[in-house]
Amino acid sequence: MLLKKGASIWNIVIILSAWAVVKVPMLVNEVKFLGLKFMVVRWILTIISILVMAYIVSLIVKRENIPFEMKVDNKDINSINIKEQYCIGCGLCTRLYPDIFVTNDGKASLIKGKIEKDTNLDILEIVEKCPVKAIQLS
Ligand code: SF4
C-alpha cells in the first residue's frame, strides 16, 4: 500500500521500523522495570538506528528491486492530489502530461479533478517523477 501511494524506500523503512519497535506500552514497562534513564537512552538510540538503517536501505534497495507489481490499476485510484505547499513549479508534470496538469503562478494543478478511469496513464510514473513528491494518490 505504501509503495502504491508513492512512499519512498526511506519512508517505508522508517514507518515499518517505528511500528515494530517504538510502542508506548513497551516504553511504560521499560520505565517501570528498568528506569527512565534506560528507556530514554534506548529510545534515542533506537530512533537514530532506524534513521541510519533507512538511509542505508534506501541507498541499496531501489523500488525496482522490490518484487511487487508496481503498476497500479487506475480503477483503484480515486484521484490525484497536488500538495501545493510542496510544489516548486518545475513544470515536469505539465510537460509529461499536458492533458492533466497545468502550471499557474508557479504551481501545478490538475486540469481535471479526477483521472478518467479508463485512461492509460501510468500513475506511478507521475508520482515518482515529481522531484518533491508533491503529487499524491488517494
Ligand atoms: S512535477 Fe511536482 S514540483 Fe514539478 S510542477 Fe509538477 S507537482 Fe510541481
Boltz pocket constraint, residues with backbone or C-beta under 6 A from the ligand:
constraints:
  - pocket:
      binder: B
      contacts: [[A, 82], [A, 86], [A, 87], [A, 88], [A, 89], [A, 90], [A, 91], [A, 92], [A, 93], [A, 94], [A, 103], [A, 107], [A, 108], [A, 129], [A, 130], [A, 131], [A, 132], [A, 133], [A, 134], [A, 135]]
      max_distance: 6.0
